[in-house]
Amino acid sequence: MRARDPTNSGFEGSTRGSLGTFWKSALVLSSLVLGAFVPFFVSNGQTGDYLIVQGQRVGPWILGRLIEAYGLVEIIPRLEMRSQRGDVYAHVYSLRVPATGLVMRLSACESDGLAFAIILVRLPGQEESVAAESARFKTPQGVGIGSSEEEVLRLLGRPDSTIEWEDRSAGNILVKSLDYPGLRVNIDRADRRVYGIGATARGAWAECERTVLGPTTPQQLDGQPSGYFDVPIPRSLRILPPGPDVPRERAGLSGIWSGKWTGDRPLILAVEEINLQLNRVTVVYAWGRGPTRRGSPGWSRMRALFSGPDLTLLWQVDEFRESFSTFRWLPGDSVEGTLEFRMASNKFILRTWTSRMNRMR
């Protein structure tokens, strides 16, 4: 409701008593307004609450709310998280946390806009007093920003999974992320200390992607056992023989190949079609869990390209990393494969795997 202007004619000729009534009303209104704002300030970090609770909250900031509910200022444009097919399924917001030198990385799902991950990140170059304030956010076990990687493993144990990537928005930090149930811990690989930590909802990014994009795993689609370890293949798999115009070193790749990457993770490469006239090469890349039993078996049908005799596959792992694979047919009917995990920004290679594959009969 629009406030009435005290200078307009409605207040001309007001008695002293009516003015007293006006100021009493104004005082009551002011109290109500201030009272309404108290919960806002309390809910946005003014309570001295620094506890990180797995799967629930980071200090006073609770998972499962719209970004507007956090009342913080966005400092850079939001980032989009995309699937391997290029579909957007989530957004990442960077919000400034006052008086702490921290940035809140808030991931919200495209389906409902609710936050499923809240990660606090300490940016480099902070004053000592500000850095000390940021270190007050901790888990009940005592893990927080500034903790060493050794302390994290001692206090929290072995993580469910680990990924490595480059944090460009924090000064191109090379990061090792340790994922625990309801918790992510980001470690700067240079000094092996925590520079980011926060709470995540159950399933986090993977669950959001499934919710937005629908079923994506072979088990949910048309996967079936391949007979090679736990690697699935699609029921719709079909091999089209290459035409006579396809060079022998390329045509030799047609078919289904199996092997193991470095580290004993099983894979299958099925080259379904090589059509030079249509400039089309279709493959199915499938994988299993391997000896660590982490992650889920899966497969993906995709387009590939030839570079000389080498068949190349490229896809985005997440917003920071990509995977680049090459496969070459060798005389004697085997295939040599190389897989590089690298930074999407500068192609810096994080890890390289190799494989020698045999034709599946």
C-alpha positions as CSV (number, residue, x, y, z in Angstrom):
1,M,0.0,0.0,0.0
2,R,1.3,3.4,-0.9
3,A,2.3,5.6,2.1
4,R,0.3,8.8,2.5
5,D,2.3,12.0,1.9
6,P,2.2,14.1,5.1
7,T,2.5,17.3,3.1
8,N,-0.7,16.9,1.1
9,S,-4.0,18.5,2.0
10,G,-5.2,15.5,3.9
11,F,-3.1,16.7,6.8
12,E,-4.1,20.4,6.7
13,G,-6.0,21.5,9.8
14,S,-5.0,18.4,11.7
15,T,-5.4,18.8,15.4
16,R,-2.7,18.2,18.0
17,G,-4.5,15.0,19.1
18,S,-4.7,13.7,15.5
19,L,-1.0,14.3,15.1
20,G,-0.4,12.4,18.3
21,T,-2.4,9.5,16.9
22,F,-0.4,9.7,13.7
23,W,2.9,9.4,15.4
24,K,1.7,6.5,17.6
25,S,0.6,4.7,14.5
26,A,3.9,5.5,12.8
27,L,5.7,4.0,15.9
28,V,3.7,0.9,15.7
29,L,4.2,0.6,12.0
30,S,8.0,1.1,12.4
31,S,8.0,-1.7,15.0
32,L,6.2,-4.0,12.8
33,V,8.5,-3.3,9.8
34,L,11.6,-3.8,12.0
35,G,10.2,-6.9,13.4
36,A,9.5,-8.2,9.9
37,F,13.2,-7.7,9.0
38,V,14.6,-9.4,12.1
39,P,14.0,-12.9,10.7
40,F,15.6,-11.8,7.4
41,F,18.8,-10.8,9.1
42,V,18.8,-13.9,11.3
43,S,18.4,-16.2,8.3
44,N,21.2,-14.6,6.5
45,G,24.2,-15.2,8.7
46,Q,23.8,-12.8,11.6
47,T,23.3,-15.5,14.3
48,G,26.9,-16.7,14.7
49,D,25.9,-20.1,13.4
50,Y,28.9,-21.7,11.6
51,L,28.0,-25.4,11.7
52,I,28.0,-27.4,8.5
53,V,25.5,-30.2,8.7
54,Q,25.7,-32.8,6.0
55,G,22.7,-33.0,3.7
56,Q,21.0,-30.1,5.5
57,R,22.7,-26.7,5.8
58,V,25.8,-24.5,6.0
59,G,25.5,-22.3,9.0
60,P,22.1,-20.6,8.8
61,W,21.6,-21.3,5.0
62,I,19.4,-24.3,4.5
63,L,19.2,-26.5,1.4
64,G,16.0,-26.7,-0.6
65,R,15.2,-23.0,-0.9
66,L,14.9,-20.5,-3.8
67,I,17.9,-18.3,-4.4
68,E,15.9,-15.2,-3.3
69,A,15.5,-16.7,0.2
70,Y,19.2,-16.4,0.9
71,G,19.3,-12.6,0.6
72,L,22.8,-12.4,-0.7
73,V,24.2,-10.4,-3.6
74,E,25.2,-12.2,-6.8
75,I,28.7,-11.1,-7.9
76,I,29.1,-12.9,-11.3
77,P,26.6,-14.1,-13.8
78,R,25.2,-17.5,-13.1
79,L,26.8,-20.6,-14.8
80,E,24.9,-23.3,-16.6
81,M,25.4,-27.0,-16.0
82,R,24.8,-29.1,-19.0
83,S,24.5,-32.9,-19.7
84,Q,26.6,-34.8,-22.2
85,R,23.9,-34.0,-24.7
86,G,24.2,-30.3,-24.0
87,D,20.9,-29.9,-22.2
88,V,20.8,-27.4,-19.2
89,Y,19.7,-29.1,-16.0
90,A,21.0,-26.7,-13.3
91,H,22.4,-23.3,-12.6
92,V,25.3,-22.2,-10.3
93,Y,25.1,-18.8,-8.6
94,S,28.0,-17.1,-6.9
95,L,26.8,-15.0,-3.9
96,R,28.9,-12.8,-1.6
97,V,28.9,-13.6,2.1
98,P,29.4,-10.3,4.0
99,A,32.3,-9.8,6.4
100,T,33.8,-13.3,5.8
101,G,35.6,-13.0,2.5
102,L,33.7,-16.0,1.3
103,V,31.7,-16.7,-1.8
104,M,28.7,-19.0,-1.7
105,R,28.4,-21.3,-4.7
106,L,24.7,-22.2,-4.8
107,S,23.6,-24.9,-7.3
108,A,19.8,-24.9,-8.1
109,C,17.9,-27.4,-10.2
110,E,16.3,-26.3,-13.4
111,S,13.1,-28.2,-12.5
112,D,12.1,-26.2,-9.4
113,G,14.8,-23.6,-8.8
114,L,15.6,-25.0,-5.3
115,A,19.2,-25.2,-4.0
116,F,20.6,-28.8,-3.8
117,A,24.2,-27.7,-3.1
118,I,25.6,-24.9,-1.0
119,I,29.4,-24.6,-1.1
120,L,31.4,-21.9,0.7
121,V,34.6,-20.9,-1.1
122,R,37.5,-18.8,0.2
123,L,39.0,-16.6,-2.5
124,P,42.8,-16.1,-2.6
125,G,44.5,-12.9,-1.4
126,Q,42.5,-12.3,1.8
127,E,43.5,-10.4,4.9
128,E,44.4,-12.5,7.9
129,S,41.4,-11.4,10.0
130,V,39.0,-12.2,7.1
131,A,40.6,-15.6,6.5
132,A,40.2,-16.4,10.2
133,E,36.5,-15.6,10.0
134,S,36.0,-17.9,7.0
135,A,37.7,-20.7,8.9
136,R,34.9,-20.8,11.5
137,F,32.6,-22.7,9.3
138,K,33.1,-26.4,10.2
139,T,31.5,-29.8,10.3
140,P,30.8,-31.4,13.7
141,Q,34.0,-33.4,13.1
142,G,36.0,-30.2,12.9
143,V,36.6,-30.1,9.1
144,G,36.5,-26.6,7.6
145,I,38.2,-24.2,5.3
146,G,42.0,-24.3,6.0
147,S,41.9,-28.0,7.1
148,S,44.6,-30.1,5.5
149,E,43.8,-33.0,3.2
150,E,45.3,-35.4,5.8
151,E,43.0,-34.0,8.5
152,V,39.9,-34.4,6.2
153,L,40.7,-38.1,5.5
154,R,41.5,-38.8,9.2
155,L,38.3,-37.1,10.5
156,L,35.8,-38.1,7.7
157,G,37.4,-41.2,6.3
158,R,37.6,-42.3,2.7
159,P,35.2,-40.3,0.4
160,D,32.6,-42.0,-1.8
161,S,34.1,-40.4,-4.9
162,T,36.8,-38.0,-6.0
163,I,37.0,-35.7,-9.0
164,E,39.7,-33.3,-10.2
165,W,39.0,-30.1,-12.1
166,E,40.1,-26.4,-12.4
167,D,38.2,-23.6,-10.6
168,R,38.6,-20.7,-13.1
169,S,36.4,-18.3,-11.0
170,A,38.7,-18.7,-8.0
171,G,42.0,-17.9,-9.8
172,N,42.4,-21.1,-11.8
173,I,42.9,-23.3,-8.8
174,L,43.5,-27.0,-9.5
175,V,41.0,-28.8,-7.3
176,K,40.4,-32.2,-5.9
177,S,36.8,-32.6,-4.8
178,L,36.0,-35.2,-2.1
179,D,32.3,-36.3,-2.0
180,Y,30.8,-37.7,1.1
181,P,27.1,-38.3,1.8
182,G,25.6,-34.8,1.9
183,L,29.0,-33.1,1.9
184,R,31.5,-31.8,-0.7
185,V,35.1,-30.8,0.3
186,N,37.2,-28.9,-2.3
187,I,40.9,-29.1,-1.8
188,D,43.5,-26.9,-3.4
189,R,46.0,-29.3,-5.0
190,A,48.8,-26.8,-4.6
191,D,48.8,-26.6,-0.8
192,R,46.5,-29.6,-0.1
193,R,44.2,-27.6,2.1
194,V,40.4,-27.1,2.0
195,Y,39.4,-23.9,0.3
196,G,35.7,-24.8,-0.3
197,I,33.2,-26.9,1.7
198,G,29.5,-27.2,1.9
199,A,26.3,-29.3,2.1
200,T,24.7,-31.2,-0.7
201,A,21.3,-32.8,-1.0
202,R,21.0,-36.6,-1.6
203,G,22.0,-37.4,-5.2
204,A,22.9,-33.7,-5.7
205,W,23.9,-33.0,-9.3
206,A,23.1,-36.5,-10.6
207,E,19.7,-36.5,-9.1
208,C,18.9,-33.1,-10.5
209,E,20.0,-34.2,-14.0
210,R,17.7,-37.3,-13.8
211,T,14.8,-35.2,-12.6
212,V,15.2,-32.6,-15.4
213,L,16.2,-34.8,-18.3
214,G,14.5,-38.0,-17.5
215,P,16.1,-41.5,-17.5
216,T,19.7,-41.5,-18.7
217,T,21.2,-44.8,-17.6
218,P,21.1,-48.0,-19.7
219,Q,19.2,-49.8,-16.9
220,Q,16.4,-47.2,-17.2
221,L,16.5,-47.2,-21.0
222,D,17.1,-50.3,-23.1
223,G,20.3,-51.6,-21.6
224,Q,21.1,-55.3,-21.4
225,P,24.1,-57.3,-20.1
226,S,27.0,-57.6,-22.6
227,G,28.6,-60.7,-21.0
228,Y,31.8,-58.6,-20.5
229,F,32.0,-57.9,-16.7
230,D,29.2,-55.5,-15.7
231,V,29.4,-53.4,-18.9
232,P,25.9,-52.9,-20.4
233,I,25.0,-52.4,-24.0
234,P,21.8,-51.1,-25.6
235,R,19.3,-53.6,-27.0
236,S,19.1,-51.5,-30.1
237,L,22.8,-52.0,-30.9
238,R,23.4,-52.8,-34.5
239,I,26.5,-53.0,-36.7
240,L,26.2,-51.8,-40.3
241,P,29.1,-53.0,-42.5
242,P,31.2,-50.2,-43.9
243,G,31.1,-49.5,-47.7
244,P,33.9,-50.3,-50.1
245,D,34.9,-46.6,-50.1
246,V,36.1,-46.7,-46.5
247,P,39.8,-47.2,-46.1
248,R,41.0,-50.4,-44.5
249,E,42.5,-48.8,-41.4
250,R,39.1,-47.2,-40.7
251,A,36.9,-50.0,-41.8
252,G,38.8,-52.3,-39.4
253,L,37.2,-50.5,-36.5
254,S,33.7,-51.6,-37.4
255,G,32.3,-54.0,-34.8
256,I,32.3,-54.5,-31.1
257,W,35.5,-54.2,-29.0
258,S,36.2,-54.9,-25.4
259,G,39.1,-54.2,-23.0
260,K,40.2,-52.4,-19.9
261,W,41.5,-49.0,-19.2
262,T,44.5,-48.4,-17.0
263,G,43.2,-49.2,-13.5
264,D,41.2,-52.2,-14.8
265,R,37.9,-50.4,-15.6
266,P,36.2,-52.4,-18.3
267,L,34.9,-50.8,-21.5
268,I,33.2,-51.7,-24.7
269,L,33.4,-49.7,-27.9
270,A,30.9,-50.6,-30.6
271,V,31.4,-48.8,-33.9
272,E,28.0,-49.2,-35.4
273,E,28.3,-47.2,-38.7
274,I,31.0,-45.6,-40.8
275,N,29.4,-43.7,-43.7
276,L,31.8,-41.4,-45.5
277,Q,29.2,-40.2,-48.0
278,L,27.0,-38.9,-45.2
279,N,30.1,-37.9,-43.1
280,R,28.6,-40.0,-40.2
281,V,30.3,-42.2,-37.7
282,T,28.1,-43.6,-34.9
283,V,29.5,-45.4,-31.9
284,V,28.4,-46.8,-28.6
285,Y,30.8,-46.2,-25.7
286,A,30.0,-48.4,-22.6
287,W,31.7,-48.8,-19.3
288,G,31.6,-50.8,-16.0
289,R,32.5,-50.1,-12.4
290,G,35.9,-51.6,-12.3
291,P,37.7,-53.0,-9.2
292,T,36.7,-50.0,-7.0
293,R,33.0,-50.7,-7.5
294,R,32.4,-47.0,-7.6
295,G,30.0,-45.2,-9.9
296,S,27.4,-46.8,-12.1
297,P,27.8,-48.9,-15.3
298,G,26.5,-47.1,-18.4
299,W,26.7,-46.4,-22.0
300,S,26.3,-43.5,-24.5
301,R,25.6,-43.5,-28.2
302,M,27.4,-40.6,-29.9
303,R,28.9,-39.3,-33.1
304,A,32.6,-39.7,-33.6
305,L,35.1,-38.2,-36.0
306,F,38.1,-39.6,-37.9
307,S,41.5,-37.9,-37.8
308,G,43.5,-39.9,-40.2
309,P,43.3,-43.5,-38.9
310,D,42.3,-42.4,-35.4
311,L,38.7,-42.4,-34.3
312,T,38.1,-39.6,-31.8
313,L,35.4,-39.1,-29.2
314,L,34.9,-35.9,-27.2
315,W,32.3,-35.1,-24.6
316,Q,31.8,-32.8,-21.6
317,V,32.1,-34.5,-18.3
318,D,30.9,-31.5,-16.3
319,E,31.2,-27.7,-16.6
320,F,35.0,-27.9,-16.0
321,R,36.2,-31.2,-17.5
322,E,36.0,-33.0,-20.7
323,S,37.0,-36.4,-21.9
324,F,38.9,-37.0,-25.2
325,S,39.4,-40.5,-26.5
326,T,41.2,-41.9,-29.6
327,F,41.0,-45.4,-30.9
328,R,43.2,-47.0,-33.7
329,W,42.7,-50.3,-35.4
330,L,45.9,-52.4,-35.5
331,P,46.9,-55.1,-38.0
332,G,46.2,-58.5,-36.4
333,D,42.7,-57.2,-35.5
334,S,43.0,-55.3,-32.2
335,V,42.4,-51.8,-31.1
336,E,44.6,-49.4,-29.2
337,G,42.8,-46.8,-27.1
338,T,43.8,-43.6,-25.2
339,L,41.6,-41.6,-22.9
340,E,42.5,-38.2,-21.6
341,F,40.6,-36.3,-18.8
342,R,41.4,-32.7,-19.3
343,M,40.3,-29.2,-18.4
344,A,37.7,-27.8,-20.9
345,S,39.3,-24.3,-20.6
346,N,42.9,-24.9,-21.5
347,K,43.0,-28.7,-22.4
348,F,45.3,-29.3,-19.4
349,I,45.5,-33.1,-19.1
350,L,44.5,-34.3,-15.6
351,R,44.8,-38.0,-16.2
352,T,45.6,-40.4,-19.1
353,W,44.4,-44.0,-19.5
354,T,45.3,-46.5,-22.2
355,S,43.8,-49.8,-23.4
356,R,44.4,-52.7,-25.7
357,M,41.0,-54.0,-27.0
358,N,40.0,-57.2,-28.7
359,R,37.0,-58.0,-31.0
360,M,34.0,-59.5,-29.3
361,R,32.7,-62.6,-31.1
